Amino acid sequence: MPDDPISQYGLRGRIVSMDASRTVLSDGIVWVADGSISDVTAASDTPPEHAGSPVIATAGTIYPGMIELHNHLAYNALPLFRIPRLYTKREEWQGTLGYRRYVSGPAGVIASVPELIRATIRYVECKSLIAGTTTSQGITLRAEPIKHLYQGIVRNAELPDAPGLVPARPKIGDVTPDDLDSFRKSLTGTGARILHLAEGLPTSAARQHFLDLQAADGTWAINPEFVGIHATGLTGDDLAVVAQHGGSIVWSPFSNLILYGATADIASAMRLGIKVALGSDWSPTASKNLLNELKVARIVGDDRQIGLTDQQLVEMVTVTPAQILGWQDLLGSIDPAKIADLTVVAGQTGDPYGQLIDATESDIQLVVIGGTARYGTQALLQGLSPVDEQFDVAGQARAFHLDTRDPDPVLGPIALGEAAATLADALEHMPERAAAIDAADLGIVAHSAVTGISADERWFLELDQPPITGVEPALSEGIAPALADAAAGAGTFASIAVPLNLDPLATQGDDAFFAMLANLANLPGAVRADLPGRYGEVPRSPTADARLAENDAPIAPELKR
């Protein structure tokens, strides 16, 4: 095992390059040097500059690292919860007691308590990593009025760590008529402008958020930098407008179907030539990771006869999101001179694109980010990087290299095992943790001075759900609800909190996930019937929930704090 990550090496296996020609090498080598791909050759060829480089035989298929353009990472320690009924727009379910009890309340406690903030960041980042995701939306820490974007192992789309990668620019919440001018001006800048767009049914008020993008003079605040998340409320004519102006969308079918029983009109979007990427959204009402989302997209595509090919689906997590971000010259495919973000999946036979869609977490053999091997089987990882931690993933031992020479100054170092144990205990005792919050003890004190930041600043995990008028006022202002709870005393979240389980890292082997899947009545029958089998599970039967009607009740005024 090396003392430091090896900087020059070759990975041998089947190579699904996703290059312009969609080249697939049945037996090839991806050569890596100093964080970049230096060459891609047949297995029999060795470039002169790599004459002494070790070659690791993966016995797998090598893909570009997956890129995810929509994930609320701060919530991903929370498990999937039962949706009481069919909703028509986001404002409806975010105004319910169930959302407060299972999502915003627990997230608010986690976002405010120092050891839980640290644990969450480590845990949810690893949750992406073990599924082959190498870039995701980022995590933000806040010490009013300063924001600090966390930079860890998985590449942060909003704070990329390599020259030439333009930061994405997310916007939380819908564009209103009052801020249309400022939003339009922001589109003239560089970097993808990613925002929630018309989340709900076309027949609901959700579509109005899209129509609000049109100015009085008939022009639209849409251009090639515009990226609409969800877009479930858009009609075919609306999508034609997006296409005409060069906009893109991020598709999250699992979350859409769980909440609304419908999803974006992807058939029209693809026909119109709109760039479409996949996003898993978050674990409370959706997929744990892109492997899960790929499977749901495959099932929905078949069930609704959308006509999506396996190659198109793989493009949605590799080359297409790279294009949307403006990163196509450096990421999204396996080409010489691009950054070495790579995912290795077990096996080398069968359809090269279908293999990634069918893969489960135990099939992920190795993940490389910026040329550094970060995760995989013990045998593969230890040949490339020091193994600083082992952890059970989907019932199998997996190795991690999570060490960074310059750890985030606010977060500091924390092990995955420690993070998982801390979160599991806090969630199991959520009523007690919520009741015991003391405002004086909230927030992380920075481990060392950050540029422009005092070392005694108190930092909180920013909860990045879009603000909803009249609902969760503290959350809408970007302040953890636990702060309001601590000040308000009795009659707040602690009075309705329930014990929760930590959401496992992997979908594979998560018995609670598949039991809950049977209770998600809004999902098409094809998803509930087909998805378990793709993980070696059998469909379950629905179960009763005495709190179901209660969870759909509006939040009482005192519980909005």
C-alpha positions as CSV (number, residue, x, y, z in Angstrom):
1,M,0.0,0.0,0.0
2,P,1.5,3.4,-0.9
3,D,2.1,6.0,1.7
4,D,0.7,8.7,-0.7
5,P,-1.7,8.4,-3.7
6,I,0.1,7.3,-6.8
7,S,0.1,10.1,-9.4
8,Q,0.9,8.1,-12.6
9,Y,-0.7,4.8,-13.4
10,G,-3.0,2.9,-15.8
11,L,-6.4,1.4,-15.2
12,R,-7.1,-1.6,-17.4
13,G,-10.6,-2.8,-18.3
14,R,-13.4,-2.3,-20.8
15,I,-13.6,1.5,-21.5
16,V,-16.9,3.3,-22.2
17,S,-15.4,6.6,-23.1
18,M,-18.5,8.7,-23.9
19,D,-16.3,10.6,-26.3
20,A,-17.7,12.2,-29.4
21,S,-17.7,8.9,-31.3
22,R,-19.0,7.0,-28.2
23,T,-16.0,4.7,-28.4
24,V,-16.0,1.5,-26.4
25,L,-12.8,-0.4,-26.0
26,S,-13.3,-4.0,-25.0
27,D,-9.9,-4.2,-23.4
28,G,-8.0,-0.9,-22.9
29,I,-6.1,1.2,-20.5
30,V,-6.8,4.7,-19.2
31,W,-3.5,6.3,-18.4
32,V,-3.5,8.8,-15.6
33,A,-0.8,11.4,-14.8
34,D,-0.9,14.1,-12.3
35,G,-4.7,14.2,-12.1
36,S,-5.4,14.1,-15.8
37,I,-6.0,11.5,-18.4
38,S,-2.7,11.4,-20.4
39,D,-3.8,8.7,-22.9
40,V,-6.4,6.0,-23.7
41,T,-4.9,3.0,-25.5
42,A,-5.5,-0.7,-26.3
43,A,-4.3,-3.0,-23.5
44,S,-1.4,-4.0,-25.7
45,D,0.0,-0.5,-26.0
46,T,2.1,1.5,-23.5
47,P,2.9,5.2,-24.1
48,P,6.6,5.9,-23.7
49,E,5.9,8.3,-20.8
50,H,4.2,5.5,-18.9
51,A,6.9,2.9,-19.4
52,G,7.4,2.5,-15.7
53,S,3.8,3.2,-14.5
54,P,1.9,0.4,-12.7
55,V,-1.2,-0.9,-14.5
56,I,-4.1,-2.0,-12.3
57,A,-6.3,-4.7,-13.8
58,T,-9.8,-3.8,-12.7
59,A,-11.6,-6.7,-14.4
60,G,-14.4,-4.1,-14.8
61,T,-15.8,-1.5,-17.1
62,I,-14.5,2.1,-16.8
63,Y,-16.8,5.0,-17.1
64,P,-16.4,8.8,-16.7
65,G,-17.3,9.7,-13.1
66,M,-21.0,10.5,-12.8
67,I,-22.1,14.2,-12.6
68,E,-25.2,15.1,-10.6
69,L,-26.8,18.5,-11.0
70,H,-29.5,18.3,-8.4
71,N,-29.2,16.9,-4.9
72,H,-30.1,18.6,-1.6
73,L,-27.2,16.9,0.2
74,A,-27.8,18.5,3.6
75,Y,-31.0,16.3,4.0
76,N,-29.5,13.0,2.9
77,A,-29.1,11.4,6.3
78,L,-32.9,11.2,6.5
79,P,-34.8,8.1,5.2
80,L,-37.6,7.9,2.7
81,F,-40.9,8.8,4.3
82,R,-44.5,7.9,3.4
83,I,-46.3,10.6,1.4
84,P,-49.9,11.0,2.6
85,R,-51.5,11.8,-0.7
86,L,-51.1,13.1,-4.3
87,Y,-50.0,16.7,-4.4
88,T,-50.2,19.2,-7.2
89,K,-47.4,21.6,-6.3
90,R,-44.5,21.9,-3.9
91,E,-46.2,24.4,-1.6
92,E,-48.8,21.8,-0.6
93,W,-46.5,19.1,0.8
94,Q,-44.1,21.5,2.3
95,G,-46.9,22.9,4.4
96,T,-47.8,19.6,6.1
97,L,-47.1,18.3,9.5
98,G,-45.5,15.2,8.0
99,Y,-42.9,17.3,6.2
100,R,-42.1,19.1,9.5
101,R,-41.9,15.8,11.4
102,Y,-39.8,13.8,9.0
103,V,-37.8,16.3,7.0
104,S,-37.5,20.0,7.9
105,G,-37.6,19.5,11.7
106,P,-34.9,16.8,11.9
107,A,-32.8,18.6,9.3
108,G,-33.1,21.8,11.3
109,V,-31.7,20.1,14.4
110,I,-28.9,18.5,12.3
111,A,-28.0,21.8,10.7
112,S,-27.5,23.6,14.0
113,V,-25.6,21.1,16.3
114,P,-21.8,21.1,15.7
115,E,-21.1,17.4,15.8
116,L,-24.2,16.7,13.6
117,I,-23.1,19.2,11.0
118,R,-19.7,17.6,10.7
119,A,-21.1,14.1,10.7
120,T,-23.7,15.0,8.0
121,I,-21.2,16.5,5.6
122,R,-18.9,13.4,5.9
123,Y,-21.8,11.0,5.6
124,V,-23.7,12.4,2.7
125,E,-20.6,13.0,0.7
126,C,-19.7,9.3,1.0
127,K,-23.3,8.4,0.1
128,S,-22.6,10.0,-3.3
129,L,-19.1,8.6,-3.6
130,I,-20.0,4.9,-3.1
131,A,-22.5,5.1,-6.0
132,G,-19.8,6.4,-8.5
133,T,-20.8,10.1,-8.3
134,T,-17.7,12.3,-8.7
135,T,-19.4,15.7,-9.0
136,S,-22.6,16.9,-7.2
137,Q,-24.3,20.1,-6.1
138,G,-22.4,21.5,-3.1
139,I,-22.9,21.9,0.6
140,T,-22.9,25.4,2.1
141,L,-22.1,26.5,5.6
142,R,-23.3,29.9,6.7
143,A,-22.2,32.4,9.4
144,E,-24.3,35.5,8.7
145,P,-23.7,37.3,6.5
146,I,-20.9,35.0,5.1
147,K,-21.3,31.8,3.1
148,H,-18.7,29.2,3.0
149,L,-18.9,26.5,0.3
150,Y,-17.6,23.2,1.5
151,Q,-14.9,21.6,-0.6
152,G,-14.2,18.0,0.2
153,I,-13.8,14.7,-1.7
154,V,-16.6,14.8,-4.2
155,R,-16.3,17.7,-6.7
156,N,-18.5,20.6,-5.8
157,A,-20.3,22.0,-8.9
158,E,-20.5,25.4,-7.2
159,L,-16.8,25.5,-6.1
160,P,-14.9,23.3,-8.5
161,D,-11.3,22.7,-7.6
162,A,-9.6,22.7,-11.0
163,P,-8.7,25.5,-13.4
164,G,-11.1,25.9,-16.3
165,L,-14.2,24.6,-14.5
166,V,-16.7,27.4,-14.3
167,P,-18.7,27.4,-11.0
168,A,-22.4,26.7,-11.3
169,R,-24.7,29.3,-9.8
170,P,-27.7,27.8,-8.1
171,K,-30.8,29.9,-7.3
172,I,-33.0,28.6,-4.5
173,G,-36.6,29.3,-5.1
174,D,-38.7,30.4,-8.1
175,V,-38.2,33.6,-10.0
176,T,-41.0,36.1,-9.2
177,P,-42.1,39.1,-11.2
178,D,-40.3,41.3,-8.7
179,D,-36.9,39.7,-9.2
180,L,-37.2,39.0,-13.0
181,D,-34.9,41.8,-14.0
182,S,-32.2,40.8,-11.6
183,F,-32.5,37.2,-12.6
184,R,-32.3,38.1,-16.3
185,K,-29.1,40.1,-15.7
186,S,-27.6,37.2,-13.9
187,L,-28.0,35.0,-17.0
188,T,-25.5,37.2,-18.8
189,G,-22.8,35.9,-16.5
190,T,-20.8,32.7,-16.9
191,G,-21.7,29.5,-15.2
192,A,-24.9,27.4,-15.3
193,R,-27.8,29.2,-13.6
194,I,-29.5,26.2,-11.9
195,L,-33.0,26.8,-10.3
196,H,-36.1,24.9,-9.4
197,L,-38.6,25.3,-12.2
198,A,-42.4,24.8,-12.1
199,E,-42.3,21.9,-9.6
200,G,-45.8,20.5,-9.7
201,L,-48.5,19.6,-12.2
202,P,-49.2,21.8,-15.4
203,T,-52.7,22.3,-14.1
204,S,-51.5,23.8,-10.8
205,A,-50.0,27.2,-9.9
206,A,-46.6,25.6,-10.4
207,R,-46.7,26.4,-14.1
208,Q,-47.1,30.1,-13.3
209,H,-43.5,30.1,-12.1
210,F,-42.4,29.3,-15.6
211,L,-44.7,31.9,-17.1
212,D,-43.3,34.5,-14.8
213,L,-40.0,34.2,-16.8
214,Q,-41.6,36.1,-19.6
215,A,-41.3,39.9,-19.4
216,A,-44.0,42.4,-20.4
217,D,-42.3,42.9,-23.8
218,G,-42.7,39.2,-24.6
219,T,-39.0,38.2,-24.1
220,W,-37.9,35.3,-21.9
221,A,-35.4,35.1,-19.1
222,I,-34.0,31.9,-20.6
223,N,-30.7,31.4,-22.3
224,P,-28.0,28.6,-22.6
225,E,-26.9,29.2,-19.0
226,F,-30.5,28.5,-17.8
227,V,-31.0,25.1,-16.2
228,G,-34.5,24.2,-14.8
229,I,-34.8,21.6,-12.2
230,H,-37.9,19.3,-12.3
231,A,-39.9,21.2,-15.0
232,T,-42.8,19.0,-14.2
233,G,-45.3,21.8,-14.7
234,L,-44.2,22.6,-18.3
235,T,-46.4,21.8,-21.2
236,G,-45.1,20.8,-24.7
237,D,-45.4,24.4,-25.8
238,D,-43.4,25.6,-22.7
239,L,-40.6,23.1,-23.5
240,A,-40.5,24.5,-27.0
241,V,-39.8,27.9,-25.5
242,V,-37.0,26.4,-23.4
243,A,-35.5,24.7,-26.5
244,Q,-35.8,27.9,-28.6
245,H,-33.7,29.8,-26.0
246,G,-31.1,27.0,-25.5
247,G,-32.1,26.1,-21.9
248,S,-31.6,22.8,-20.2
249,I,-33.4,20.8,-17.6
250,V,-32.6,18.4,-14.8
251,W,-34.9,15.4,-14.5
252,S,-35.7,13.7,-11.1
253,P,-38.4,11.2,-12.0
254,F,-38.5,9.3,-8.7
255,S,-39.1,12.3,-6.6
256,N,-41.6,13.7,-9.1
257,L,-43.6,10.5,-9.2
258,I,-43.6,10.0,-5.4
259,L,-45.0,13.5,-4.8
260,Y,-47.1,14.3,-7.9
261,G,-47.7,11.0,-9.7
262,A,-46.2,12.7,-12.8
263,T,-42.9,13.8,-14.1
264,A,-41.4,16.0,-16.8
265,D,-42.4,15.5,-20.4
266,I,-39.0,14.0,-21.3
267,A,-40.2,12.6,-24.6
268,S,-41.0,16.2,-25.8
269,A,-37.8,17.5,-24.3
270,M,-35.6,15.0,-26.1
271,R,-37.5,15.5,-29.4
272,L,-36.9,19.2,-29.1
273,G,-33.2,18.7,-28.5
274,I,-33.1,20.0,-24.9
275,K,-30.2,18.9,-22.9
276,V,-31.4,16.7,-20.1
277,A,-29.4,15.6,-17.0
278,L,-30.5,13.3,-14.2
279,G,-30.6,14.4,-10.5
280,S,-31.6,12.2,-7.5
281,D,-33.0,15.2,-5.6
282,W,-32.7,13.9,-2.0
283,S,-33.3,10.8,0.1
284,P,-36.5,11.9,2.1
285,T,-38.8,11.6,-1.0
286,A,-36.5,10.2,-3.7
287,S,-33.4,8.2,-4.7
288,K,-30.3,7.8,-2.5
289,N,-28.1,8.2,-5.6
290,L,-27.8,8.3,-9.3
291,L,-27.6,4.5,-9.6
292,N,-31.2,4.4,-8.2
293,E,-32.3,7.3,-10.4
294,L,-31.0,5.6,-13.5
295,K,-33.1,2.5,-12.8
296,V,-36.2,4.5,-12.2
297,A,-35.6,6.5,-15.4
298,R,-35.2,3.2,-17.3
299,I,-38.4,1.7,-15.8
300,V,-40.4,4.9,-16.5
301,G,-39.0,5.2,-20.0
302,D,-40.1,1.7,-20.8
303,D,-43.5,2.0,-19.0
304,R,-44.4,5.2,-20.8
305,Q,-42.8,4.3,-24.1
306,I,-40.6,7.4,-24.1
307,G,-38.1,5.7,-26.4
308,L,-35.0,6.4,-24.2
309,T,-32.0,4.2,-25.0
310,D,-29.5,3.1,-22.4
311,Q,-26.9,5.2,-24.1
312,Q,-29.0,8.3,-23.7
313,L,-29.5,7.6,-20.0
314,V,-25.8,7.2,-19.4
315,E,-25.3,10.5,-21.3
316,M,-27.6,12.1,-18.7
317,V,-25.1,11.4,-15.9
318,T,-21.8,12.0,-17.8
319,V,-21.4,14.0,-21.0
320,T,-24.7,16.0,-20.9
321,P,-24.3,17.5,-17.4
322,A,-20.7,18.3,-18.3
323,Q,-22.0,20.2,-21.3
324,I,-24.7,22.0,-19.2
325,L,-22.0,23.2,-16.8
326,G,-19.7,24.2,-19.6
327,W,-17.2,21.6,-18.5
328,Q,-17.2,19.5,-21.6
329,D,-13.6,20.2,-22.4
330,L,-12.4,18.9,-19.1
331,L,-15.0,16.3,-17.8
332,G,-17.8,14.1,-18.9
333,S,-15.9,11.7,-21.1
334,I,-12.7,9.7,-21.1
335,D,-10.4,11.6,-23.4
336,P,-6.7,12.6,-23.2
337,A,-6.1,15.9,-21.4
338,K,-9.4,15.7,-19.5
339,I,-9.5,15.5,-15.7
340,A,-9.3,11.9,-14.4
341,D,-12.7,11.4,-12.8
342,L,-13.5,7.7,-13.3
343,T,-15.9,5.1,-12.0
344,V,-15.2,1.4,-12.4
345,V,-18.1,-1.1,-12.4
346,A,-17.7,-4.9,-12.0
347,G,-17.8,-7.0,-15.1
348,Q,-16.9,-6.5,-18.7
349,T,-19.7,-8.3,-20.6
350,G,-23.1,-7.3,-21.8
351,D,-24.3,-4.0,-23.1
352,P,-21.8,-1.3,-22.0
353,Y,-24.5,1.3,-21.3
354,G,-27.0,-1.1,-19.7
355,Q,-24.3,-2.3,-17.4
356,L,-24.1,1.1,-15.6
357,I,-27.9,1.3,-15.4
358,D,-28.1,-2.2,-13.9
359,A,-25.2,-1.7,-11.4
360,T,-25.9,-1.6,-7.7
361,E,-23.6,-0.2,-5.1
362,S,-21.8,-3.5,-4.6
363,D,-20.8,-3.3,-8.3
364,I,-18.9,-0.1,-7.8
365,Q,-15.3,-1.3,-7.7
366,L,-13.3,1.9,-7.8
367,V,-13.9,5.7,-7.9
368,V,-11.2,8.1,-8.9
369,I,-11.5,11.9,-8.5
370,G,-8.9,14.2,-10.0
371,G,-6.6,11.2,-10.5
372,T,-6.8,10.2,-6.8
373,A,-8.4,6.9,-6.0
374,R,-10.9,7.7,-3.3
375,Y,-13.1,4.6,-2.8
376,G,-13.3,1.0,-3.9
377,T,-12.6,-2.6,-3.0
378,Q,-9.6,-3.1,-0.7
379,A,-7.7,-4.9,-3.5
380,L,-8.1,-2.1,-6.0
381,L,-7.9,1.0,-3.7
382,Q,-4.8,-0.1,-1.8
383,G,-2.8,-0.4,-5.1
384,L,-3.4,3.3,-5.7
385,S,-4.0,5.2,-2.5
386,P,-3.6,4.7,1.3
387,V,-6.6,3.1,2.9
388,D,-7.5,5.3,5.9
389,E,-10.9,3.7,6.6
390,Q,-13.0,0.7,5.9
391,F,-16.8,0.6,6.1
392,D,-19.6,-1.8,5.2
393,V,-21.4,-0.8,2.0
394,A,-24.4,-2.9,0.9
395,G,-23.1,-5.8,3.1
396,Q,-19.6,-5.7,1.7
397,A,-16.4,-4.3,3.1
398,R,-15.2,-1.3,1.1
399,A,-12.1,0.9,1.5
400,F,-11.9,4.7,1.6
401,H,-9.2,7.3,1.1
402,L,-10.8,10.3,2.6
403,D,-7.7,12.1,3.8
404,T,-7.0,15.5,2.4
405,R,-3.8,17.4,3.1
406,D,-5.8,20.6,3.7
407,P,-9.1,19.6,5.3
408,D,-11.9,22.1,5.2
409,P,-11.2,24.7,8.0
410,V,-14.7,24.8,9.2
411,L,-15.5,21.1,9.1
412,G,-12.2,19.7,10.2
413,P,-11.3,16.0,10.0
414,I,-14.0,13.3,10.7
415,A,-14.1,9.6,9.9
416,L,-17.1,8.0,8.2
417,G,-17.6,5.4,10.9
418,E,-17.7,8.2,13.6
419,A,-20.1,10.2,11.4
420,A,-22.5,7.3,10.9
421,A,-22.6,6.4,14.6
422,T,-23.2,10.1,15.6
423,L,-26.0,10.6,13.2
424,A,-27.7,7.2,14.0
425,D,-27.8,8.1,17.7
426,A,-29.1,11.6,17.1
427,L,-31.9,10.5,14.8
428,E,-32.9,7.6,17.1
429,H,-33.2,10.2,19.9
430,M,-34.6,13.0,17.8
431,P,-37.4,14.1,20.3
432,E,-34.8,14.4,23.1
433,R,-32.2,16.1,20.8
434,A,-34.8,18.6,19.6
435,A,-36.0,19.4,23.2
436,A,-32.5,19.8,24.5
437,I,-31.2,22.3,22.0
438,D,-29.5,25.3,23.6
439,A,-29.0,28.3,21.4
440,A,-25.7,29.0,23.2
441,D,-24.2,25.7,22.0
442,L,-25.4,25.9,18.4
443,G,-23.1,26.1,15.3
444,I,-19.6,25.1,14.5
445,V,-16.7,27.2,15.7
446,A,-14.1,27.3,12.9
447,H,-11.1,25.0,13.4
448,S,-8.8,27.7,12.0
449,A,-9.0,31.1,10.4
450,V,-10.6,31.1,7.0
451,T,-9.8,33.9,4.7
452,G,-11.9,36.9,5.8
453,I,-13.5,34.9,8.6
454,S,-12.9,35.1,12.3
455,A,-11.9,31.8,14.0
456,D,-14.7,32.2,16.5
457,E,-17.5,32.5,14.0
458,R,-20.3,30.1,14.5
459,W,-21.3,28.2,11.3
460,F,-24.5,26.5,10.4
461,L,-25.4,24.0,7.7
462,E,-27.5,25.9,5.1
463,L,-30.8,24.1,4.3
464,D,-31.3,24.7,0.6
465,Q,-35.0,24.0,0.1
466,P,-36.8,26.8,-1.8
467,P,-38.5,29.3,0.5
468,I,-42.3,28.9,0.7
469,T,-44.4,31.9,1.6
470,G,-46.1,31.3,5.0
471,V,-44.3,28.1,5.6
472,E,-41.2,27.4,7.7
473,P,-40.2,31.1,8.0
474,A,-36.9,30.4,9.7
475,L,-36.0,27.8,7.0
476,S,-37.1,30.2,4.3
477,E,-34.5,32.7,5.5
478,G,-31.7,30.1,5.4
479,I,-31.6,29.8,9.2
480,A,-31.9,26.4,10.8
481,P,-35.3,25.9,12.4
482,A,-33.7,24.7,15.5
483,L,-32.5,28.2,16.2
484,A,-36.1,29.4,16.3
485,D,-37.1,26.3,18.4
486,A,-34.4,27.1,21.0
487,A,-35.7,30.6,21.4
488,A,-39.4,29.7,21.4
489,G,-39.4,26.9,23.9
490,A,-42.3,24.5,24.1
491,G,-44.9,23.9,21.4
492,T,-42.3,23.6,18.6
493,F,-40.8,20.8,16.6
494,A,-39.8,18.8,19.7
495,S,-43.5,18.3,20.5
496,I,-44.1,16.3,17.2
497,A,-40.6,14.8,16.7
498,V,-40.4,11.0,16.4
499,P,-37.4,8.6,16.5
500,L,-35.9,8.1,13.0
501,N,-33.4,5.7,11.5
502,L,-30.2,6.9,9.7
503,D,-30.7,6.3,6.0
504,P,-28.2,3.7,4.9
505,L,-25.5,4.6,2.4
506,A,-26.8,2.2,-0.2
507,T,-30.1,1.3,-1.6
508,Q,-29.0,-2.3,-2.0
509,G,-29.9,-4.2,1.1
510,D,-32.0,-1.4,2.6
511,D,-35.0,-3.3,3.9
512,A,-36.8,-0.2,5.1
513,F,-36.5,1.5,1.7
514,F,-38.2,-1.4,-0.1
515,A,-40.8,-1.7,2.6
516,M,-41.6,2.0,2.2
517,L,-41.6,1.7,-1.6
518,A,-44.7,-0.5,-1.4
519,N,-46.5,2.3,0.5
520,L,-45.8,5.1,-2.1
521,A,-49.2,5.0,-3.7
522,N,-48.4,7.8,-6.2
523,L,-45.7,5.8,-7.9
524,P,-46.6,3.9,-11.1
525,G,-47.2,0.3,-10.4
526,A,-44.3,-0.5,-12.8
527,V,-41.8,1.2,-10.5
528,R,-43.1,-0.5,-7.4
529,A,-43.1,-3.8,-9.1
530,D,-39.8,-3.6,-11.1
531,L,-37.4,-1.6,-8.9
532,P,-37.0,-4.2,-6.1
533,G,-36.0,-6.9,-8.5
534,R,-33.2,-4.7,-9.9
535,Y,-31.7,-4.9,-6.4
536,G,-32.4,-8.6,-5.8
537,E,-35.4,-7.9,-3.7
538,V,-39.1,-8.9,-4.1
539,P,-41.9,-6.4,-4.1
540,R,-43.5,-5.9,-0.6
541,S,-47.1,-5.4,0.4
542,P,-48.4,-2.1,1.6
543,T,-48.8,-1.6,5.4
544,A,-51.0,0.6,7.5
545,D,-49.8,3.9,9.0
546,A,-51.8,5.4,11.8
547,R,-50.2,8.8,11.3
548,L,-50.9,9.1,7.6
549,A,-53.9,11.4,7.8
550,E,-52.3,13.4,10.6
551,N,-49.1,13.9,8.5
552,D,-51.1,15.6,5.7
553,A,-52.6,18.1,8.1
554,P,-51.4,21.8,7.8
555,I,-48.7,22.8,10.1
556,A,-50.1,24.6,13.1
557,P,-48.8,28.2,13.5
558,E,-46.7,27.4,16.6
559,L,-45.0,24.5,14.7
560,K,-43.8,26.7,11.9
561,R,-41.1,28.0,14.2
